[in-house]
Amino acid sequence: MSSNECSQKRHKHKHSHRHKHKHRHSQHKCKKHCDCVLIVESRNTNGQLLGTPVKLKHCDVLRFISDTLEITVTPGSANININIPSSFVGPTGPTGLIGPTGVTCATGLIGATGATGATGATGLIGPTGTTGPTGTTGPTGATGLIGPTGTTGSTGPTGPTGTSGTTGPTGPTGATGLIGPTGISGATGPTGATGLIGPTGISGATGPTGPTGLIGPTGITGATGPTGPTGATGIAGPPV
């Protein structure tokens, strides 16, 4: 990049690398009849000057040399692109100090646009290749293993109670049981009272023997004796 190009347009360059040094071009006012066109100095990230600034005169060459940066200079302009390769990118350094605003120089003339080259002819499309034959179907794979038995499902809800069945027919009457034994005889009732003695008759002739006197009334019936024990249940008779 020539110093003549710098005089047409101010150029400021900043870059950072693993050493965190930043080179900045200081801006100085353009003075008439000045042999110095550009002053280059190097400062660290704290703004401290490193080394002695270098003055560039008219037509002096400014070279950028680096083993870790990709520097591209565009011919015919004052554009310089400085990139850090991806393989050399380190951690981002702190933001450098903002330099003083330089004096705006006159914009340089825009170069003429180059002529557009002619478009080349489109090549012919090659013929479509023939379709290859269909491959044979591969053998059927082996049947997969049977999966484990699933867990037993939860018991379903109890169904509603069914309706009551009809009453069955009455069974046949059983056979009459055997007659139980005779109960114990009740106690003898008390003897009835003696009847009245009739009056003594006139002594007549001894008549024939009179008939036997009437039997006195029956004495009072004695109290009923206690009920005898229930007889044993009789053997069931044959079915009807």
C-alpha positions in Angstrom: 0.0 0.0 0.0 1.6 3.3 -1.1 1.6 6.4 1.0 -0.2 8.2 -1.9 -3.2 6.0 -1.4 -3.2 6.8 2.4 -3.3 10.5 1.7 -6.6 10.1 -0.2 -8.3 8.1 2.5 -7.5 7.7 6.2 -6.9 4.1 7.2 -7.0 2.8 10.7 -6.1 -0.8 11.5 -6.8 -2.7 14.7 -6.1 -6.3 15.4 -5.7 -8.6 18.4 -3.9 -11.9 18.8 -2.9 -14.3 21.6 -0.3 -11.8 22.9 -3.1 -9.3 23.2 -1.1 -6.6 21.5 -2.9 -4.1 19.3 -1.3 -2.0 16.6 -3.1 1.2 15.8 -2.3 3.9 13.3 -2.4 7.2 15.0 -4.3 9.9 13.3 -2.6 13.2 12.7 -3.8 16.3 11.0 -2.6 16.7 7.4 -0.2 19.7 7.1 0.9 21.4 4.0 4.6 21.0 3.1 5.0 18.0 5.5 7.4 15.2 4.6 5.8 12.8 7.0 2.6 11.1 5.6 1.9 8.4 8.2 3.1 7.5 11.7 2.9 3.8 12.8 3.0 2.9 16.4 2.4 -0.2 18.5 0.5 -0.2 21.7 -0.7 -3.0 24.1 -4.3 -3.5 25.3 -3.8 -0.9 28.1 -2.9 1.8 25.6 0.8 1.8 26.5 3.2 2.6 23.7 5.5 -0.3 22.7 8.7 0.7 21.1 9.3 3.9 19.1 6.8 5.2 16.6 7.9 5.0 12.9 7.3 7.8 10.5 6.5 7.0 6.9 7.3 9.4 4.1 5.9 9.8 0.7 6.1 6.5 -1.3 7.5 4.5 1.8 6.2 0.9 2.0 4.3 -0.3 5.0 4.5 -4.2 5.4 2.4 -6.4 7.6 4.2 -9.6 8.6 2.6 -12.3 10.7 2.8 -16.1 11.1 -0.7 -16.3 12.7 -2.8 -13.7 10.8 -4.2 -13.8 7.3 -3.6 -10.4 5.7 -5.1 -9.6 2.4 -4.4 -6.3 0.5 -6.7 -5.3 -2.3 -4.9 -3.8 -5.2 -5.9 -0.3 -6.3 -7.4 0.7 -2.9 -6.5 1.3 0.7 -8.4 -1.8 1.9 -6.5 -4.2 4.1 -8.3 -7.3 5.5 -6.8 -9.0 8.5 -8.3 -12.3 9.7 -7.4 -14.7 12.4 -7.4 -18.4 11.1 -9.8 -20.6 13.0 -6.9 -22.9 14.1 -5.2 -19.9 15.8 -8.2 -18.2 17.4 -7.5 -17.7 21.1 -9.7 -16.2 23.8 -11.1 -12.8 23.1 -8.9 -10.1 24.6 -10.2 -7.0 26.4 -11.6 -4.2 24.3 -8.9 -1.7 23.4 -9.0 2.0 24.1 -10.8 4.1 21.6 -8.3 6.4 19.7 -8.9 10.0 19.0 -11.0 10.8 16.0 -8.9 11.6 13.0 -9.4 14.4 10.5 -11.7 13.3 7.6 -9.7 13.4 4.4 -11.2 13.8 0.9 -12.8 10.7 -0.6 -10.7 9.2 -3.3 -12.0 8.8 -6.8 -13.9 5.6 -7.6 -12.2 3.5 -10.2 -14.0 2.5 -13.4 -16.0 -0.7 -13.4 -14.4 -3.4 -15.5 -16.2 -4.8 -18.5 -18.3 -8.0 -17.9 -16.9 -11.0 -19.7 -18.9 -12.9 -22.2 -21.0 -15.9 -20.9 -19.7 -19.2 -22.0 -21.8 -21.6 -24.0 -23.9 -24.2 -22.0 -22.5 -27.7 -22.5 -24.7 -30.5 -24.0 -26.6 -32.7 -21.7 -25.3 -36.3 -21.8 -27.7 -39.2 -22.5 -29.5 -40.8 -19.6 -28.0 -44.2 -18.7 -30.0 -47.4 -18.9 -31.7 -48.6 -15.7 -30.0 -51.6 -14.2 -31.8 -54.8 -13.5 -33.8 -55.2 -10.3 -31.8 -57.2 -7.7 -33.1 -60.5 -6.4 -35.2 -60.4 -3.2 -33.1 -61.5 -0.2 -34.2 -64.4 2.1 -36.8 -63.8 4.8 -35.3 -63.1 8.1 -35.7 -65.4 11.1 -38.8 -65.0 13.2 -38.1 -62.8 16.3 -38.2 -64.1 19.8 -41.6 -64.1 21.6 -41.8 -61.2 23.9 -42.3 -61.8 27.7 -45.8 -62.4 28.9 -47.6 -59.2 29.9 -48.6 -58.6 33.5 -52.0 -59.8 34.6 -54.7 -57.2 34.3 -56.6 -56.0 37.3 -59.7 -57.8 38.4 -62.8 -56.4 36.8 -65.7 -55.1 39.0 -68.2 -57.6 40.5 -71.2 -58.2 38.3 -74.7 -57.4 39.6 -76.5 -60.0 41.8 -78.6 -62.4 39.8 -82.4 -62.6 40.3 -83.7 -65.2 42.9 -84.7 -68.6 41.6 -88.3 -69.8 41.9 -89.2 -71.8 45.0 -88.9 -75.5 44.6 -92.0 -77.8 45.2 -92.8 -78.9 48.7 -91.3 -82.2 49.6 -93.5 -85.3 50.5 -94.9 -85.7 54.1 -92.8 -88.0 56.2 -94.2 -91.3 57.6 -96.0 -91.2 61.0 -93.7 -91.8 63.8 -94.0 -94.8 66.2 -96.4 -94.4 69.2 -94.4 -93.5 72.2 -94.5 -95.6 75.4 -97.4 -95.1 77.9 -96.8 -92.5 80.4 -96.6 -93.2 84.2 -100.0 -93.7 85.9 -101.2 -90.8 87.9 -101.4 -91.0 91.7 -104.6 -92.6 93.2 -107.2 -90.1 94.1 -108.4 -89.7 97.8 -111.2 -92.0 99.1 -114.6 -90.5 99.0 -116.5 -89.6 102.2 -118.7 -92.3 103.9 -122.4 -92.0 103.1 -125.0 -91.1 105.8 -126.4 -93.9 107.9 -130.0 -94.4 107.3 -132.5 -94.3 110.2 -133.1 -97.4 112.0 -136.3 -99.1 110.7 -139.2 -100.3 112.8 -138.3 -103.6 114.0 -140.6 -105.7 112.0 -140.7 -109.1 111.5 -137.6 -110.2 110.3 -138.1 -109.8 106.8 -136.2 -111.1 104.1 -132.8 -109.7 103.7 -133.1 -106.4 102.1 -131.3 -105.5 98.9 -127.8 -104.2 99.1 -127.7 -100.5 99.7 -126.8 -98.1 96.9 -123.2 -97.5 96.2 -122.2 -94.1 97.5 -121.2 -91.4 95.0 -117.9 -91.6 93.4 -115.2 -89.7 95.1 -113.6 -86.6 93.6 -111.3 -87.4 90.8 -107.7 -87.0 91.8 -105.4 -84.5 90.1 -104.1 -85.3 86.7 -100.7 -86.8 86.9 -97.7 -85.2 85.2 -97.4 -85.7 81.4 -95.2 -88.6 80.6 -92.0 -88.1 78.6 -92.2 -87.7 74.8 -91.7 -90.9 73.0 -88.8 -91.5 70.7 -89.1 -90.2 67.2 -90.4 -92.9 64.9 -88.4 -94.4 62.1 -89.1 -92.6 58.8 -91.5 -94.5 56.6 -90.8 -95.5 53.0 -91.0 -92.7 50.5 -94.4 -92.1 48.9 
